[in-house]
């Protein structure tokens, strides 16, 4: 399929890159977390608190399955934990070209340190939690990715140009 899929840890820029890319390519951007919140009629932190992480991960898989039959020529931004399941990595590859926006733990911490809506970061040492989760998740992200883009110390224009250089079949115009 011809979708562009953005994966990576929370705070790596998936949402912002997806929005900027959607303007440049004149494609709709779809965020799996937002789709799940719409279906569930509640925010992700409430889903985690009420039903737990496993329930939420099941919702992510269901969301990908639904997209597989209906999404074409879109930009899809996925939640940070979605690629952890092997089944989800396979579904992502079927959905389109997968870009892993990779960031260092220090970069992520600076971007998310004041965000209280991230359930996995609530606790006494969020920096250590980021390092631990990132180490645990990097292999899954790498396995799912067609292209890896390091986003540290880059502005959005540079990131979009790297995507442009690697997207199959079309070019992104300069802003």
Residue pairs with C-beta under 8 A, 6 or more apart in sequence:
1 71
1 72
1 94
1 95
1 96
2 72
2 73
2 96
2 169
3 71
3 72
3 73
3 74
3 75
3 76
3 95
3 96
3 97
4 21
4 25
4 27
4 74
4 75
4 76
4 96
4 97
4 99
4 163
4 167
5 75
5 76
5 77
5 78
5 92
5 95
5 96
5 97
5 98
5 99
6 14
6 17
6 18
6 75
6 76
6 77
6 78
6 99
6 101
7 14
7 78
7 82
7 83
7 92
7 98
7 99
7 100
7 101
7 141
7 144
7 145
8 14
8 80
8 100
8 101
8 102
8 103
8 141
8 151
9 80
9 103
9 108
9 130
9 133
9 134
9 137
9 141
10 80
10 108
10 112
10 118
10 120
10 121
11 103
11 107
11 108
11 109
11 111
11 112
11 115
12 80
12 101
12 102
12 103
12 107
12 108
12 151
13 101
13 103
13 111
13 151
13 156
13 159
14 77
14 78
14 101
15 31
15 77
16 156
17 77
17 101
17 156
17 159
17 160
17 163
18 29
18 31
18 75
18 76
18 77
19 29
20 156
20 160
21 27
21 29
21 75
21 160
21 163
21 172
22 28
22 29
22 75
24 160
24 172
24 173
24 175
25 75
25 170
25 172
27 73
27 74
27 75
28 74
28 75
29 74
29 75
29 76
29 77
30 67
30 71
30 74
30 75
30 76
30 77
31 76
31 77
31 78
32 60
32 63
32 64
32 67
32 76
32 77
32 78
32 79
32 82
33 44
33 78
33 79
35 63
36 44
36 47
36 56
36 59
36 60
36 63
36 79
37 43
37 44
37 47
39 59
39 63
40 47
40 59
42 50
43 117
44 56
44 79
44 117
44 119
45 117
45 118
45 119
47 55
47 56
47 59
48 56
48 119
49 119
53 81
57 81
57 82
57 84
57 85
60 78
60 79
60 81
60 82
60 85
60 88
61 85
61 87
61 88
61 91
64 82
64 88
64 91
64 92
64 95
65 91
67 76
67 95
68 91
68 94
68 95
71 95
74 96
76 95
76 96
78 92
80 137
81 120
81 137
82 88
82 92
83 89
83 92
83 137
83 140
83 141
83 143
83 144
84 137
84 140
88 144
89 140
89 143
89 144
92 98
92 144
93 144
93 146
97 146
97 147
97 166
97 167
97 168
98 144
98 145
98 146
98 147
99 145
99 146
99 147
99 148
99 149
99 163
99 166
100 141
100 142
100 144
100 145
100 147
100 148
100 149
101 149
101 151
101 159
102 138
102 141
102 148
102 149
102 150
102 151
103 111
103 150
103 151
103 152
104 152
105 127
105 130
105 131
105 134
107 151
107 152
108 130
108 134
109 126
109 127
109 130
112 118
112 121
112 126
112 130
113 126
115 121
116 122
120 129
120 133
121 129
121 130
123 129
142 148
146 166
147 163
147 166
149 159
149 162
149 163
149 166
151 159
154 162
157 175
160 172
161 172
163 172
164 171
164 172
